[in-house]
Structure formats: C-alpha cells, structure tokens
Amino acid sequence: MAQTITLNASLTWPDVKNDYTLRYDGHAIGRIRFDTVTWVWQITIPMAMPDWASGTADSLDGSKRAFAAAWGRILSETKPDRLERAWELERSAEARLTRTETVAKNNS
C-alpha cells in the first residue's frame, strides 16, 4: 500500500501571490511559482537533484501533483541517512543565517 505524502504549501512572501514554498515534515523542500505563462515547480533540498526534480505545468494543481510525485520518488530512491545529511545541511544554513542576522542587528 502506498504511503500518503503530506506537503504543506504557503506563500513564500505574504505580499506576492502565486509563489509558494513547500514543506515536508518541517523542512522546506521546494517551490512552486507562476512564471508569466506557466507554473514552475522545483525540489530544492541541499543535495544533487536529478533532472526530473523540477518541471512545469499548466495549473497550480498540476504543479502540486507533479511535485508530489517527484517528492515521492525522491523519498523512495534516497537512503534515509542521505536525507538526514541534507537536513543537517539545512539546519546549519539556518543557524548561520540566524547568527548573521543577530550580529547585523547588534551592530546597528
């Protein structure tokens, strides 16, 4: 039986419509946005991505379906320890950004 994958989509920026960040299990894993004539989707976790981890669709729903299918494939073809290394890179980048923002704020 296939596992259900739950993705959460939220606007990337509150004042910009048609640009969404997708999250899975608390991790930012990709983006879907409207690019003047088509919807563009891309998985963006910190590891090498195959060509099929991005694409276009005629609608937001089509992009969501294609993204979910590609994400399911990533989950089934990627070893858990490799995904954990990607999440570690993500946490390190977030921590570095937080430190940089804190230093900049303190120096203002």
Buried (B, 14 or more C-beta within 10 A) or exposed (E): EEEEEEBEBEEBEEEEEEBBBBBBEEBBBBBBBBEEEEBBBBBBBBBEBEEEBBBBBEEBEBBBEBBBEBBBBBEEEEEEEEBEEBBEEBEEEEEEEEEEEEEEEEEE
